[in-house]
Amino acid sequence: ESVREKAWKTYESLSAVDGALAYNKKKKETWGVCIFIVAIDLDEMTFTFTELLKSISISVCTFFQFLKEVDVNMDTVSTKVDSTVSRLKKKYDVLLALYHKFERTCGLIYLEQPSSEISAELSSVLVLKNYWITFLLAKGKVLQVEDDLVISFQLLLCVLDYFIKLSPPAMLKEPYKSAVTAVTVNGSARTPRRGQNRSTRTSKQIDTDTKVIEVLCKEHDCNLDEVKNVYFTSFIPFLNSIGIVASNGLPEVDVLSKQYDELYLKNKDIDARLFLDHDETLQPDVTACSQLERTPLKNNPDEELNLILPQTPVRAAMNNIQQLIMILNSATDKPSDTLIIYFNNCTVNPKDSILKRVESLDHIFKKKFAEAVGQGWAEIGSQRYKLGVRLYYRVMESMLKSEEERLSVQNFSKLLNDNVFHTSLLACAVEVVMATYGRNASQSDGTSAETDLSFPWILNVFDLKAFDFYKVIESFIKAEPSLTREMIKHLERCEHRIMESLAWQSGSPLFHLIKQSKEREGQTDQPEPPSTLHLPLQHNHTAADLYLSPVRSPKKKAPPLGATSTPDGQPAATPQTQKPQKSTSLSLFYKKVYLLAYLRLHTLFFRLLSEHPDLEPLIWTLFQHTLQNEYELMRDRHLDQIMMCSMYGICKVKNVDLRFKIIVSAYKELPNTNQETFKRVLIREEQYDSIIVFYNLVFMQKLKTNILQYASNRPPTLSPIPHIPRSPYQFSNSPRRVPAGNNIYISPLKSPYKFSDGFQSPTKMTPRSRILVSIGESFGTSEKFQKINQMVCNSDCQLKRSAEVSAAPKPLKRLRFDIEGQDEADGSKHLPQESKFQQKLAEMTSTRTRMQKQKLNDGSDTSASEEK
């Protein structure tokens, strides 16, 4: 009754708003959405999500889209509803991706019309139903993380393996038929009878049956050891726990379905059995869930669309994992000989403390992973941690080599004995592994879906402050050239989240640094003066600089920025009058925050106020002033909250009609935004409300005098617009123009490898055919390629390195296409006994390495948006 009453009030309020025609046309759908919203808010869900969809005849995708339209007012849909919908959507995305994969896989395993000797009970429909419901039951019982695509798929492979071994070979296609036959020949009990003891049968299977699971893993590019681990630690205990009675070697569907019913009614969410019936409520909306991409991204709208279907979510996830494993196969779980030399060169040898830290964090990670995923998954967590450790040692060695080259020293005692540095570096390595495995199904269409194990989960596990973690990100990316584009973007997104909010949480070292900076020169000092904003964001600072950056009180001298040269690695005591040096980490952090803040503002401004270009510098000046002088407003809040308030405040004082409702509507459409940002803003301790309340009670009260100055004849001095460089480690989505005055574009490398039989092999494209070039027209004749070669070869343009180092910049030699059988990529000499293939391979590797280094060092090239 309480749900009905409140839902009706919500329905009436929606029907009364401006432009409510859509709601009046969709009365049944609107009423259903209102009931859903209120039932969640009041914790009175007396129906399941699927039952609701059925009753209003709407699909999952359409429901989510309509709910988004209904949420025009900030108070219609609460953050509680938002999080519930987010959970449902992620679960649906994973189930949809897995079901499609399941259907395709079964089609590859089973004959469509097996021979007449197979009984009707073993028809493909019955087999599918058995498999899928067993999988759903296993997933629901042993997995706490509902949206983990990779673990769910590994569990699905275990289910497939179990049933394939129970299937008569006459039903199976190759190579599964041979695998099952081999298992039978080896003496395994493959044809159980109704009365046979399950535990006896299962134990025999465990002892001998790995042929089928090996075939499954090979066919799906899946790691065999991981799947076997899931099989023995989670799937077999699940089978034993449900006690299904076997009938002709197959569990009875009714028994399985009844157990799944209990799970489904308890969760009150999606009845995933309906995928088997291709039920309309679970069918993806072609327009809402389209995964088509347009390539290149900047085509002329009048041109013919070039649509390319991306990889399926499961295939993309498996490829990313295999690529990571291939990279780390050559790495070790222990420090390399090179690292040991670095450790021995230290004044205080850090080896023992490093090994002890790695071991203790292993136990912590394993425990926390099992708590998050399920107790049966502790070993899987340990496997992932060990991959992270390999990457940690690999990147540490690369960093130290770079530092040695940069500083011409070998004693890194202070850095290598810094606990925070090591914890951050290890956390970053483990985060890369977790993000590779944690790919959610909906990430295939470019959205930023997160799982329960997503960043900042790792910070809580390692008890690490976000500001400390931020210091290692850029150096980590530069030290590991084999990181995929997705991982680089993921780490950059982690950096953005830290700058937006995580570094501004109470207890963050950031506030101590800012306070110290203010004390350094009295209140006149600033973390980063606005006068430097127009300068390029060029810096030579590495992780070593940032972790050893001065953070001492005025009574002590700050430690040196590079590797320490003092015997004990400790700063010497100095007179009390000594002022601390300016913090490098704080200065660089503020530069990056200003850049991110302006890019966010510019994007939102372009959507809302493009007709008032004169307002942008005013809004930016207020925004920048707040971050610099009223930084306490950022405590436990979000950068975007200050941005929206700055925009609203300036529009108010300049008599431009822009309501918060319009601001947040546009804000919701920006990438990487969360509705909680404007629905739940800290007002005062433990009290939260909407952004409008925050503006009225907090922001305006604090900045009223400053805001009113913009209405006067003498407004404040405008802050310079930050210089917008290309990200120092961002790959471009769009084809990049070759700077030679000719219309030549080079497309970025995309999904270059397929992993099979443990080797990397290019898929479909050779290294030369991967270079896709457009000169403004469609082409296919050799004359046009010759024209391109001629233009490139005749070009006088030389790519120059950015002047980051004191030495004179060394231009790259001109790249030439293959002419008359010769490839002069870098003009290097080769031994006469080398084959042409070896020569070409060496040239390509050398050129690619130098181009990557140039791209990483070139921080002030062409302008680019924050998110590409």
KAKAZI-V289646 format. One record per residue. PHI is phi as a letter, one per 20 degrees, with the letter a starting at -180 (* if undefined). D_CENTER is the distance of its C-alpha to the mean C-alpha in Angstrom with 1 decimal. Layout:
phi=PHI d_center=D_CENTER
phi=PHI d_center=D_CENTER
This chain:
phi=* d_center=42.8
phi=f d_center=40.7
phi=f d_center=37.7
phi=g d_center=40.1
phi=f d_center=41.6
phi=f d_center=38.4
phi=f d_center=36.8
phi=f d_center=39.9
phi=f d_center=39.7
phi=f d_center=36.1
phi=f d_center=37.3
phi=f d_center=40.2
phi=f d_center=38.1
phi=f d_center=35.9
phi=f d_center=39.0
phi=e d_center=40.4
phi=f d_center=37.6
phi=f d_center=37.8
phi=m d_center=37.0
phi=e d_center=37.3
phi=g d_center=38.8
phi=f d_center=35.6
phi=f d_center=35.9
phi=f d_center=39.6
phi=f d_center=39.1
phi=d d_center=36.5
phi=f d_center=38.5
phi=f d_center=37.6
phi=f d_center=33.8
phi=f d_center=34.0
phi=f d_center=36.0
phi=f d_center=33.6
phi=f d_center=30.6
phi=f d_center=32.8
phi=f d_center=33.8
phi=f d_center=30.2
phi=g d_center=29.2
phi=f d_center=32.3
phi=f d_center=32.2
phi=f d_center=28.7
phi=g d_center=29.9
phi=e d_center=33.1
phi=l d_center=31.7
phi=c d_center=34.2
phi=f d_center=32.4
phi=e d_center=35.4
phi=b d_center=33.8
phi=e d_center=30.7
phi=f d_center=28.1
phi=f d_center=29.5
phi=f d_center=33.0
phi=f d_center=32.2
phi=g d_center=30.7
phi=f d_center=33.8
phi=f d_center=36.2
phi=d d_center=35.0
phi=l d_center=34.3
phi=b d_center=30.8
phi=e d_center=27.6
phi=g d_center=24.3
phi=f d_center=22.7
phi=f d_center=25.8
phi=f d_center=26.0
phi=f d_center=22.5
phi=f d_center=23.4
phi=f d_center=26.8
phi=f d_center=25.6
phi=f d_center=23.4
phi=f d_center=26.7
phi=f d_center=28.7
phi=f d_center=26.6
phi=f d_center=28.4
phi=e d_center=29.7
phi=f d_center=27.6
phi=d d_center=29.7
phi=f d_center=29.7
phi=d d_center=26.5
phi=f d_center=25.7
phi=f d_center=22.4
phi=f d_center=23.5
phi=f d_center=23.6
phi=g d_center=20.3
phi=f d_center=18.6
phi=f d_center=20.8
phi=f d_center=19.9
phi=g d_center=16.2
phi=f d_center=16.9
phi=f d_center=19.3
phi=f d_center=17.1
phi=f d_center=14.3
phi=f d_center=17.2
phi=f d_center=18.9
phi=g d_center=16.0
phi=f d_center=15.8
phi=f d_center=19.7
phi=f d_center=20.2
phi=f d_center=18.1
phi=f d_center=19.9
phi=f d_center=23.2
phi=f d_center=23.1
phi=f d_center=22.3
phi=f d_center=25.1
phi=f d_center=27.6
phi=f d_center=27.1
phi=f d_center=27.3
phi=f d_center=30.4
phi=f d_center=32.0
phi=e d_center=31.6
phi=e d_center=33.1
phi=d d_center=36.0
phi=f d_center=39.0
phi=f d_center=39.4
phi=c d_center=43.1
phi=f d_center=44.0
phi=f d_center=47.7
phi=f d_center=50.1
phi=f d_center=50.4
phi=f d_center=47.1
phi=f d_center=47.8
phi=f d_center=46.6
phi=f d_center=44.6
phi=e d_center=42.2
phi=f d_center=41.4
phi=g d_center=37.9
phi=f d_center=37.4
phi=f d_center=38.3
phi=f d_center=36.1
phi=g d_center=33.0
phi=f d_center=33.7
phi=g d_center=34.3
phi=g d_center=31.1
phi=f d_center=28.8
phi=f d_center=30.4
phi=f d_center=30.4
phi=f d_center=26.7
phi=g d_center=26.1
phi=f d_center=28.5
phi=f d_center=26.9
phi=f d_center=23.3
phi=f d_center=24.8
phi=e d_center=26.9
phi=d d_center=24.9
phi=d d_center=21.3
phi=e d_center=20.4
phi=e d_center=16.7
phi=f d_center=17.3
phi=d d_center=14.0
phi=e d_center=13.1
phi=f d_center=13.5
phi=f d_center=14.2
phi=f d_center=16.7
phi=f d_center=18.3
phi=f d_center=18.9
phi=f d_center=20.4
phi=f d_center=22.6
phi=f d_center=23.6
phi=f d_center=24.7
phi=f d_center=26.8
phi=f d_center=28.5
phi=f d_center=29.2
phi=g d_center=30.7
phi=g d_center=32.9
phi=f d_center=34.3
phi=g d_center=34.8
phi=f d_center=37.0
phi=e d_center=39.0
phi=e d_center=39.5
phi=f d_center=42.8
phi=g d_center=42.2
phi=f d_center=44.0
phi=e d_center=41.1
phi=e d_center=38.5
phi=e d_center=37.6
phi=f d_center=37.1
phi=e d_center=35.6
phi=f d_center=35.3
phi=f d_center=39.1
phi=f d_center=39.9
phi=f d_center=37.5
phi=f d_center=39.1
phi=f d_center=42.5
phi=f d_center=41.8
phi=f d_center=40.8
phi=f d_center=44.1
phi=f d_center=46.2
phi=f d_center=44.8
phi=n d_center=46.3
phi=f d_center=43.4
phi=f d_center=44.4
phi=e d_center=42.6
phi=d d_center=45.0
phi=f d_center=45.1
phi=d d_center=47.8
phi=g d_center=47.8
phi=e d_center=49.8
phi=f d_center=48.0
phi=f d_center=46.3
phi=f d_center=42.5
phi=f d_center=41.9
phi=f d_center=44.2
phi=f d_center=42.6
phi=f d_center=39.0
phi=f d_center=40.1
phi=f d_center=41.7
phi=f d_center=38.6
phi=f d_center=36.4
phi=f d_center=38.9
phi=d d_center=39.1
phi=e d_center=36.5
phi=c d_center=33.6
phi=g d_center=34.6
phi=f d_center=32.8
phi=f d_center=29.5
phi=f d_center=29.7
phi=f d_center=30.2
phi=g d_center=27.4
phi=f d_center=24.9
phi=f d_center=26.3
phi=f d_center=26.2
phi=d d_center=22.5
phi=l d_center=21.3
phi=d d_center=20.5
phi=f d_center=21.2
phi=f d_center=24.7
phi=f d_center=24.9
phi=f d_center=21.8
phi=f d_center=23.3
phi=f d_center=26.7
phi=f d_center=25.5
phi=f d_center=24.1
phi=f d_center=27.4
phi=e d_center=29.7
phi=e d_center=28.0
phi=c d_center=26.8
phi=f d_center=28.3
phi=f d_center=31.9
phi=g d_center=32.2
phi=f d_center=31.0
phi=g d_center=33.7
phi=f d_center=36.3
phi=f d_center=35.3
phi=e d_center=35.9
phi=l d_center=39.2
phi=f d_center=39.3
phi=e d_center=42.7
phi=e d_center=42.6
phi=c d_center=44.5
phi=l d_center=45.1
phi=n d_center=42.2
phi=c d_center=39.7
phi=f d_center=38.8
phi=f d_center=40.4
phi=g d_center=38.2
phi=f d_center=39.9
phi=f d_center=39.3
phi=f d_center=35.6
phi=f d_center=35.4
phi=f d_center=37.3
phi=f d_center=34.9
phi=f d_center=31.9
phi=g d_center=33.7
phi=g d_center=33.9
phi=f d_center=30.2
phi=f d_center=29.5
phi=f d_center=32.1
phi=f d_center=30.9
phi=f d_center=27.3
phi=l d_center=28.8
phi=d d_center=25.9
phi=e d_center=25.6
phi=e d_center=28.4
phi=f d_center=26.4
phi=f d_center=29.8
phi=f d_center=30.3
phi=g d_center=28.0
phi=f d_center=31.0
phi=e d_center=33.2
phi=l d_center=30.7
phi=f d_center=31.4
phi=f d_center=30.9
phi=f d_center=29.0
phi=d d_center=26.1
phi=f d_center=26.2
phi=f d_center=23.4
phi=f d_center=24.6
phi=g d_center=24.8
phi=e d_center=24.1
phi=f d_center=21.6
phi=d d_center=19.5
phi=f d_center=20.2
phi=d d_center=17.8
phi=f d_center=20.0
phi=d d_center=18.9
phi=d d_center=21.5
phi=c d_center=22.0
phi=f d_center=22.8
phi=f d_center=21.0
phi=d d_center=24.1
phi=f d_center=26.8
phi=f d_center=30.0
phi=g d_center=30.0
phi=f d_center=33.5
phi=f d_center=32.4
phi=f d_center=31.9
phi=f d_center=28.4
phi=d d_center=26.7
phi=e d_center=24.4
phi=c d_center=22.3
phi=f d_center=20.9
phi=f d_center=17.5
phi=f d_center=17.0
phi=f d_center=16.9
phi=g d_center=13.8
phi=f d_center=15.5
phi=f d_center=16.7
phi=f d_center=13.4
phi=f d_center=11.9
phi=f d_center=15.3
phi=f d_center=15.4
phi=f d_center=12.2
phi=f d_center=13.6
phi=f d_center=17.1
phi=f d_center=16.1
phi=f d_center=14.8
phi=f d_center=17.9
phi=f d_center=20.2
phi=f d_center=19.1
phi=e d_center=19.8
phi=f d_center=22.9
phi=e d_center=24.9
phi=e d_center=23.7
phi=c d_center=25.5
phi=f d_center=25.2
phi=c d_center=27.7
phi=g d_center=28.2
phi=f d_center=29.5
phi=f d_center=33.1
phi=f d_center=31.8
phi=f d_center=30.0
phi=g d_center=33.2
phi=f d_center=35.2
phi=f d_center=33.0
phi=f d_center=33.4
phi=f d_center=37.2
phi=f d_center=37.5
phi=f d_center=36.3
phi=g d_center=39.0
phi=d d_center=37.6
phi=f d_center=36.0
phi=e d_center=32.5
phi=g d_center=32.2
phi=f d_center=33.4
phi=f d_center=31.2
phi=f d_center=28.1
phi=f d_center=28.9
phi=f d_center=29.8
phi=f d_center=26.6
phi=g d_center=24.5
phi=f d_center=26.7
phi=f d_center=26.7
phi=f d_center=22.9
phi=f d_center=22.9
phi=f d_center=25.1
phi=f d_center=23.2
phi=f d_center=19.8
phi=g d_center=21.6
phi=f d_center=23.3
phi=f d_center=20.3
phi=f d_center=18.3
phi=f d_center=21.5
phi=f d_center=21.9
phi=e d_center=18.5
phi=e d_center=18.6
phi=q d_center=22.4
phi=f d_center=25.2
phi=f d_center=25.5
phi=d d_center=22.1
phi=g d_center=22.9
phi=f d_center=23.5
phi=f d_center=20.2
phi=g d_center=18.6
phi=f d_center=21.1
phi=f d_center=20.2
phi=f d_center=16.6
phi=f d_center=17.8
phi=f d_center=20.3
phi=f d_center=17.8
phi=f d_center=16.2
phi=f d_center=19.8
phi=g d_center=20.5
phi=f d_center=17.7
phi=g d_center=18.9
phi=f d_center=22.5
phi=f d_center=21.6
phi=f d_center=19.8
phi=g d_center=22.6
phi=f d_center=25.2
phi=f d_center=23.7
phi=f d_center=23.5
phi=f d_center=27.1
phi=f d_center=28.4
phi=f d_center=27.1
phi=f d_center=28.7
phi=f d_center=31.9
phi=f d_center=32.1
phi=f d_center=31.4
phi=d d_center=33.7
phi=l d_center=36.2
phi=c d_center=36.2
phi=c d_center=35.4
phi=e d_center=35.8
phi=d d_center=32.4
phi=g d_center=33.8
phi=f d_center=32.5
phi=f d_center=28.8
phi=f d_center=28.9
phi=d d_center=30.6
phi=e d_center=28.1
phi=f d_center=26.4
phi=f d_center=23.7
phi=f d_center=22.7
phi=f d_center=22.5
phi=f d_center=20.6
phi=f d_center=18.0
phi=f d_center=17.8
phi=f d_center=17.7
phi=f d_center=15.0
phi=f d_center=12.8
phi=f d_center=13.7
phi=f d_center=13.2
phi=f d_center=9.7
phi=f d_center=8.9
phi=f d_center=10.9
phi=f d_center=9.5
phi=f d_center=5.9
phi=f d_center=8.0
phi=f d_center=10.2
phi=e d_center=8.2
phi=g d_center=7.2
phi=e d_center=8.9
phi=g d_center=11.8
phi=f d_center=11.3
phi=f d_center=8.2
phi=f d_center=11.1
phi=d d_center=12.6
phi=n d_center=10.1
phi=f d_center=9.4
phi=d d_center=6.6
phi=f d_center=7.5
phi=c d_center=7.2
phi=d d_center=9.5
phi=f d_center=12.2
phi=e d_center=11.0
phi=f d_center=7.8
phi=g d_center=8.3
phi=e d_center=11.2
phi=g d_center=12.7
phi=f d_center=13.3
phi=f d_center=15.3
phi=f d_center=17.6
phi=f d_center=18.1
phi=e d_center=19.2
phi=l d_center=20.9
phi=d d_center=19.4
phi=f d_center=19.6
phi=g d_center=16.6
phi=f d_center=18.9
phi=f d_center=19.7
phi=f d_center=16.2
phi=g d_center=15.6
phi=f d_center=18.6
phi=e d_center=17.2
phi=g d_center=14.0
phi=f d_center=15.9
phi=f d_center=18.4
phi=f d_center=15.9
phi=f d_center=14.4
phi=f d_center=18.0
phi=e d_center=19.3
phi=c d_center=17.2
phi=f d_center=17.9
phi=e d_center=16.6
phi=f d_center=12.9
phi=f d_center=11.5
phi=g d_center=10.6
phi=f d_center=7.0
phi=f d_center=6.8
phi=f d_center=8.9
phi=f d_center=7.0
phi=f d_center=4.0
phi=f d_center=7.3
phi=f d_center=9.1
phi=f d_center=7.2
phi=f d_center=8.1
phi=f d_center=11.4
phi=f d_center=11.9
phi=f d_center=11.6
phi=f d_center=14.0
phi=f d_center=16.3
phi=f d_center=16.3
phi=b d_center=17.3
phi=f d_center=16.4
phi=f d_center=18.8
phi=e d_center=21.4
phi=f d_center=21.9
phi=g d_center=25.4
phi=n d_center=25.9
phi=f d_center=23.6
phi=f d_center=25.4
phi=g d_center=24.7
phi=f d_center=27.7
phi=f d_center=30.0
phi=f d_center=29.2
phi=f d_center=29.9
phi=g d_center=33.1
phi=f d_center=34.2
phi=f d_center=33.6
phi=f d_center=35.8
phi=f d_center=38.5
phi=g d_center=38.5
phi=c d_center=40.5
phi=m d_center=41.4
phi=f d_center=39.6
phi=f d_center=39.7
phi=f d_center=36.9
phi=c d_center=33.4
phi=g d_center=30.0
phi=b d_center=29.7
phi=g d_center=32.6
phi=f d_center=31.9
phi=f d_center=34.3
phi=e d_center=31.7
phi=f d_center=29.1
phi=f d_center=30.6
phi=e d_center=30.3
phi=f d_center=27.6
phi=e d_center=24.7
phi=d d_center=26.0
phi=b d_center=26.1
phi=d d_center=26.9
phi=f d_center=25.4
phi=d d_center=23.5
phi=g d_center=22.1
phi=g d_center=25.7
phi=f d_center=26.9
phi=f d_center=24.5
phi=f d_center=25.1
phi=d d_center=28.8
phi=f d_center=29.0
phi=g d_center=32.1
phi=c d_center=31.6
phi=e d_center=35.2
phi=f d_center=37.8
phi=g d_center=40.7
phi=e d_center=42.8
phi=c d_center=40.9
phi=e d_center=40.1
phi=f d_center=36.5
phi=f d_center=35.4
phi=f d_center=35.0
phi=f d_center=31.7
phi=e d_center=31.8
phi=f d_center=32.9
phi=f d_center=35.7
phi=d d_center=39.2
phi=f d_center=41.0
phi=g d_center=42.5
phi=d d_center=40.7
phi=m d_center=37.6
phi=d d_center=38.5
phi=f d_center=39.4
phi=f d_center=43.1
phi=f d_center=44.7
phi=c d_center=46.0
phi=g d_center=48.2
phi=f d_center=46.9
phi=f d_center=47.1
phi=f d_center=44.3
phi=e d_center=41.4
phi=f d_center=37.8
phi=f d_center=36.1
phi=f d_center=33.4
phi=f d_center=30.0
phi=f d_center=28.0
phi=f d_center=24.7
phi=f d_center=25.7
phi=f d_center=26.9
phi=f d_center=23.8
phi=f d_center=21.6
phi=f d_center=23.8
phi=g d_center=23.8
phi=f d_center=20.1
phi=f d_center=20.2
phi=g d_center=23.1
phi=f d_center=21.3
phi=f d_center=18.2
phi=f d_center=20.8
phi=f d_center=22.9
phi=f d_center=20.3
phi=f d_center=19.3
phi=f d_center=23.0
phi=f d_center=23.9
phi=f d_center=21.6
phi=f d_center=22.9
phi=f d_center=26.4
phi=f d_center=26.5
phi=f d_center=25.9
phi=d d_center=28.5
phi=c d_center=31.1
phi=f d_center=31.4
phi=e d_center=35.1
phi=c d_center=35.5
phi=g d_center=34.1
phi=f d_center=36.4
phi=e d_center=34.4
phi=g d_center=31.1
phi=f d_center=32.6
phi=f d_center=34.2
phi=f d_center=31.0
phi=f d_center=29.2
phi=f d_center=32.1
phi=f d_center=32.0
phi=f d_center=28.3
phi=f d_center=28.6
phi=f d_center=31.7
phi=f d_center=30.1
phi=f d_center=27.3
phi=e d_center=29.9
phi=d d_center=32.9
phi=d d_center=31.7
phi=f d_center=28.6
phi=f d_center=29.6
phi=f d_center=28.5
phi=e d_center=24.9
phi=f d_center=25.4
phi=l d_center=23.3
phi=c d_center=22.4
phi=c d_center=19.8
phi=g d_center=20.2
phi=f d_center=20.2
phi=f d_center=23.1
phi=f d_center=25.2
phi=f d_center=24.4
phi=f d_center=25.6
phi=f d_center=28.6
phi=f d_center=29.6
phi=f d_center=29.5
phi=f d_center=31.6
phi=f d_center=34.0
phi=f d_center=34.8
phi=f d_center=35.3
phi=f d_center=37.5
phi=f d_center=39.7
phi=e d_center=39.9
phi=l d_center=41.0
phi=d d_center=38.1
phi=f d_center=37.4
phi=b d_center=33.7
phi=e d_center=33.0
phi=g d_center=30.0
phi=g d_center=29.6
phi=f d_center=29.1
phi=f d_center=26.7
phi=f d_center=24.4
phi=f d_center=24.7
phi=f d_center=23.5
phi=f d_center=20.8
phi=f d_center=19.3
phi=e d_center=18.9
phi=f d_center=16.8
phi=f d_center=13.0
phi=l d_center=10.8
phi=d d_center=14.0
phi=c d_center=15.2
phi=f d_center=18.8
phi=f d_center=19.6
phi=g d_center=19.5
phi=d d_center=22.9
phi=e d_center=24.2
phi=c d_center=24.1
phi=d d_center=25.1
phi=f d_center=27.0
phi=e d_center=30.6
phi=b d_center=32.2
phi=g d_center=31.8
phi=m d_center=30.4
phi=d d_center=31.0
phi=c d_center=28.5
phi=b d_center=29.2
phi=f d_center=28.1
phi=f d_center=27.5
phi=f d_center=31.0
phi=f d_center=32.5
phi=f d_center=30.5
phi=f d_center=31.9
phi=f d_center=35.4
phi=e d_center=35.7
phi=c d_center=33.7
phi=f d_center=32.4
phi=f d_center=35.7
phi=f d_center=37.9
phi=f d_center=36.3
phi=d d_center=36.3
phi=g d_center=39.2
phi=f d_center=41.5
phi=f d_center=38.9
phi=f d_center=37.9
phi=f d_center=41.6
phi=f d_center=42.2
phi=f d_center=40.4
phi=e d_center=43.2
phi=e d_center=45.9
phi=f d_center=47.5
phi=c d_center=46.0
phi=f d_center=42.3
phi=f d_center=40.2
phi=f d_center=39.5
phi=f d_center=36.3
phi=f d_center=33.3
phi=f d_center=32.5
phi=f d_center=29.4
phi=f d_center=26.7
phi=f d_center=26.6
phi=d d_center=23.6
phi=e d_center=22.6
phi=f d_center=20.1
phi=g d_center=17.1
phi=f d_center=18.3
phi=b d_center=15.4
phi=d d_center=13.9
phi=e d_center=14.8
phi=e d_center=16.6
phi=f d_center=15.9
phi=e d_center=19.6
phi=g d_center=22.6
phi=e d_center=23.8
phi=e d_center=27.4
phi=f d_center=29.7
phi=f d_center=31.8
phi=b d_center=35.3
phi=n d_center=36.5
phi=d d_center=36.0
phi=f d_center=33.5
phi=d d_center=31.5
phi=c d_center=27.7
phi=d d_center=25.5
phi=e d_center=22.4
phi=f d_center=19.2
phi=f d_center=18.8
phi=c d_center=16.7
phi=k d_center=16.2
phi=f d_center=19.3
phi=c d_center=19.9
phi=d d_center=21.1
phi=d d_center=21.7
phi=b d_center=25.0
phi=l d_center=27.7
phi=m d_center=25.7
phi=c d_center=25.9
phi=e d_center=23.8
phi=c d_center=25.4
phi=f d_center=24.6
phi=e d_center=24.4
phi=m d_center=27.2
phi=d d_center=27.0
phi=e d_center=28.8
phi=g d_center=27.7
phi=f d_center=30.2
phi=f d_center=29.5
phi=f d_center=25.8
phi=f d_center=27.0
phi=e d_center=27.3
phi=c d_center=29.5
phi=c d_center=30.9
phi=d d_center=34.0
phi=n d_center=34.3
phi=b d_center=35.9
phi=f d_center=35.5
phi=b d_center=37.0
phi=a d_center=37.8
phi=e d_center=40.9
phi=f d_center=41.4
phi=g d_center=43.2
phi=f d_center=40.0
phi=f d_center=38.2
phi=f d_center=41.2
phi=f d_center=41.0
phi=f d_center=37.4
phi=g d_center=38.6
phi=f d_center=41.6
phi=f d_center=39.6
phi=f d_center=37.1
phi=f d_center=40.0
phi=e d_center=42.2
phi=f d_center=39.6
phi=e d_center=40.6
phi=f d_center=37.1
phi=c d_center=35.6
phi=f d_center=32.0
phi=d d_center=32.4
phi=f d_center=30.2
phi=f d_center=29.5
phi=e d_center=32.0
phi=e d_center=29.9
phi=d d_center=32.4
phi=f d_center=36.1
phi=f d_center=37.2
phi=f d_center=38.1
phi=f d_center=35.2
phi=d d_center=35.6
phi=f d_center=35.0
phi=f d_center=33.3
phi=f d_center=35.9
phi=f d_center=35.9
phi=e d_center=33.9
phi=c d_center=36.2
phi=f d_center=35.8
phi=f d_center=37.8
phi=c d_center=41.4
phi=l d_center=44.3
phi=m d_center=42.4
phi=d d_center=41.4
phi=c d_center=37.9
phi=d d_center=38.3
phi=f d_center=34.6
phi=c d_center=35.5
phi=m d_center=39.2
phi=f d_center=38.9
phi=e d_center=41.9
phi=c d_center=41.8
phi=f d_center=44.3
phi=f d_center=46.7
phi=f d_center=45.9
phi=f d_center=42.2
phi=f d_center=41.4
phi=f d_center=40.2
phi=f d_center=37.0
phi=f d_center=36.5
phi=f d_center=37.3
phi=f d_center=34.9
phi=f d_center=32.1
phi=f d_center=32.9
phi=f d_center=33.1
phi=f d_center=29.8
phi=f d_center=28.0
phi=f d_center=29.8
phi=f d_center=29.1
phi=f d_center=25.4
phi=f d_center=25.1
phi=f d_center=27.1
phi=f d_center=25.3
phi=f d_center=21.9
phi=f d_center=23.7
phi=f d_center=25.3
phi=f d_center=22.0
phi=f d_center=20.5
phi=e d_center=23.8
phi=e d_center=24.3
phi=e d_center=22.9
phi=c d_center=25.4
phi=e d_center=25.5
phi=f d_center=25.2
phi=f d_center=23.8
phi=b d_center=20.4
phi=f d_center=18.5
phi=f d_center=15.6
phi=d d_center=13.0
phi=d d_center=14.2
